[in-house]
Amino acid sequence: MVVKESMIERELVRRVLAAGGLCEKVRVIGKRGFFDRIVVLEGHIVFVECKRERGGWIRPHQTWYRKLFEAQGAACCVVRNLSDIDQILKNCGAAHRDAAPEFPPSSSPTTEGTLTT
């Protein structure tokens, strides 16, 4: 059975959230090849490209972005399987947690910190 890229991406999101992190989908308008996800976990930020394990090719513009960001000191990786997800969690020092925090938070960000005159 070939595992689809979407299944790998879904598992990445599930496991990062379970570890207490954030895993945001990224779309940069007018820029092909930008990373699929940004993982924020335990003080670490990782730019992630998701690919299926077999036949998921890294395109030249994706390689260009990775080199550009790594030259600035950013952590970048390609996730193809569960082992790759485990490695991200390990590198970020994540301890497994049972559940992600409740969303949305009980306090509304639109009313918090509002100035009154």
For each residue, the residues with C-beta under 8 A, 3 or more apart:
1:
2: 52 53 54 55
3: 7 8 52 53 81
4: 7 8 52
5: 8 9 50 51 52 56
6: 9 10
7: 3 4 10 11
8: 3 4 5 11 12 50 51 52 53 79 80 81 85
9: 5 6 12 13 36 37 50 79
10: 6 7 13 14
11: 7 8 14 15 82 85
12: 8 9 15 16 23 37 39 48 50 79 85 88
13: 9 10 16 17 23 37
14: 10 11 17 18
15: 11 12 18 19 85 89
16: 12 13 19 21 22 23 39 41 88 89 94
17: 13 14 20 21 22 23 100
18: 14 15 96 97 98 99 100
19: 15 16 41 42 89 92 94 95 96 97
20: 17 41 42 94 97 100 101
21: 16 17 39 40 41 42 92 94
22: 16 17 38 39 40 41
23: 12 13 16 17 37 38 39 40 48
24: 37 38 40
25: 36 37
26: 34 35 36 37 38
27: 34
28: 31 34
29:
30:
31: 28 34
32: 59 61
33: 59 60 61 62 64 65
34: 26 27 28 31 65
35: 26 38 47 48 49 65 69 76
36: 9 25 26 48 49 50
37: 9 12 13 23 24 25 26 47 48 50
38: 22 23 24 26 35 45 46 47 48
39: 12 16 21 22 23 44 45 46 48 88 92
40: 21 22 23 24 44 45
41: 16 19 20 21 22 44 46 88 89 92 94
42: 19 20 21 92 93 94
43: 92
44: 39 40 41 75 91 92 93
45: 38 39 40 74 75
46: 38 39 41 75 76 77 88 91 92
47: 35 37 38 66 69 74 75 76 77
48: 12 23 35 36 37 38 39 76 77 78 79 88
49: 35 36 58 62 66 76 77 78 79
50: 5 8 9 12 36 37 78 79 80
51: 5 8 56 57 58 78 79 80
52: 2 3 4 5 8 55 56 80
53: 2 3 8 56 80 81
54: 2
55: 2 52
56: 5 51 52 53 80
57: 51
58: 49 51 62 63 78
59: 32 33 62 63
60: 33 63 64
61: 32 33 64 65
62: 33 49 58 59 65 66
63: 58 59 60 66 67
64: 33 60 61 67 68
65: 33 34 35 61 62 68 69
66: 47 49 62 63 69 70 76
67: 63 64 70 71
68: 64 65 71 72
69: 35 47 65 66 72 74 76
70: 66 67 73 74 76
71: 67 68
72: 68 69
73: 70
74: 45 47 69 70
75: 44 45 46 47 91
76: 35 46 47 48 49 66 69 70
77: 46 47 48 49 84 87 88
78: 48 49 50 51 58 84
79: 8 9 12 48 49 50 51 84 85 88
80: 8 50 51 52 53 56 84
81: 3 8 53 84 85
82: 11 85 86
83: 86 87
84: 77 78 79 80 81 87 88
85: 8 11 12 15 79 81 82 88 89
86: 82 83 89 90
87: 77 83 84 90 91
88: 12 16 39 41 46 48 77 79 84 85 91 92
89: 15 16 19 41 85 86 92 94 96
90: 86 87 93 94
91: 44 46 75 87 88
92: 19 21 39 41 42 43 44 46 88 89
93: 42 44 90
94: 16 19 20 21 41 42 89 90
95: 19
96: 18 19 89
97: 18 19 20 100
98: 18
99: 18
100: 17 18 20 97 103
101: 20 105
102: 105 106
103: 100
104:
105: 101 102 109
106: 102
107: 111 112
108: 111 112
109: 105 112
110: 114
111: 107 108 114
112: 107 108 109
113:
114: 110 111
115:
116:
117:
